[in-house]
Amino acid sequence: MERDSIVIEGKNETYRLVAEIARTPQERSFGLMERDRLAEEAGMLFVYTQRQPASSGFWMYRTRIPLDIAFLGNDGEIRAIRSMPPCESEQVARCPSYPAGVPFHAALEVNAGYFDARGIKVGDRLTLP
C-alpha cells in the first residue's frame, strides 16, 4: 500500500505522521484489520473520489487495536473525531458501526488517544497527499 507523510496543523503546533493510503475499495474495506499494533506516529488515510454521506461510517470487525478516526472535508479540515474500540465478536453483525455524522471526503485512523494527547480538534487541518 502507498505511504505518505501527513501534516496536521493544530492550533499551536504542527504534527507529522506516516500514513498508509487506502484508495481502492479493497484497501478501504480491509483497513487496519488483523494488526496487533500501529506505530505511534503512523496511521491509515482512507481517500474517496466522491463525498461520503454523514451516515457512512467505519467498523472494527477483526480490528485488534483501539483507534481514533478523524473525518475530513475535501480541504483537509477535521469535521468530526470518533473513538472506536476493537470488536471482539467473531460475527460481523455484532460489531458496531461508527458513523461520521458529517459528510466527508477522507478519514484518518490513528491509535486511540493520538488526537487528544496532542490537542488536535475539530476545525484543525491536515495537508492531504
N, C-alpha and C positions, 0 to 999 in steps of 0.2 A: 504494500500500500504506500502511496505517496506520503512524504513527510514534509512539513514546512514549519518555519518559525512563525509564531503568533505573538503579536504585541497587544497587551491590554493596557489601555490608558485609564488609570484610576484617577480619582480626584487629586491626589497628592503625589502619586508615583506611577511609574511605568513598569510593567512586568512582562517577562518573555517566557514562553514555553514552547516546546516542540510538540506539534500535533500531527497525528496521522490524519489524512484527509480521506473521508469516506464520500465518494461522489456517485458511485453506481448504486442501484437498488440493492444489489447483493452485498456490497460493502456496508451500506447503511443498515441493512437488516441484521447482519452478524455483529457489527459494532465491537464492543469490548467483551463479548461472551467468552466464557471459559478461560479467562485470565485470572491468575492468582494475585497479581499486583500491577500497579501502574506507577511509574517513576513520579517523584514529587513534582517535577516541573514538566509534566507531559500531559497530553490529553488526546481526545479524538474530536475532530471537527466534521460535522455532518453538513454537507452542502447540497442544496436543492436548486434546480433550474427555475422552479416556479414557487411563488409564495405558498406556504402551507397554512391551512386554516387554524384558528385558535384551538379547535377541537382535536387537532393532531397532537400526538404525544409519543412518548418513549416508554418502554417497559424494561424490566430487569430479568426476564427469563434467561436462565443459565448464565447470569452475570454474578460473579462471586465477590466483587468488591463494591463497597458503598461509593456512590458517585453523586456529584452535583452537576446540574446541567444549566447552561445559560442559553436562552432562546434569543436569536439575534435578528434584527432588521437587515434589509439589504445594504444599509450604510454601516453595518457593524455595531450599531448601538444595542446594548443589552436591554431587552424588553421584559424579560422575566427570568428568575432563577428558581429552580426547584431542587430539592434533595430527594434522592432515590436509594433506599436501602436495597440490598440484594433480595431476590425472591428465592426462598429455599424449596419451593414446591417443584416437583418433577412434572407437574401438569401445567401446561401453558395457560389454561383458563383460570388458574388460581393465582397468577401473577398480575398484580395491579398495573394499570397504565397511568402514566403521569402526563396529562395534557398540558400543553404550553399555556393555554389561557389567553394567548395573544397570537396574531398572525406572525409567521417567521420565515426567514429565507435560509437560515443556518442555525446550528446548535453546537455548543461546545461542552463535551463531557470532561470532567476532571475529578480527581479524588475528592471525596466528601470533605468539606471544611476548607477547601482551597480558596474559594471566593471570600468567605467570612474572615479567614485568617489574614487576608490582605486588604480587607476593607473594600472589595470590589462589589459594586452595587448596580441596580437597575439604573440606566442612564449613562453608565461608563461605556467605553467604546473599544472594540477590537479592530485591529488592522487585518483585514481578511486577505489571504493569498489570492 
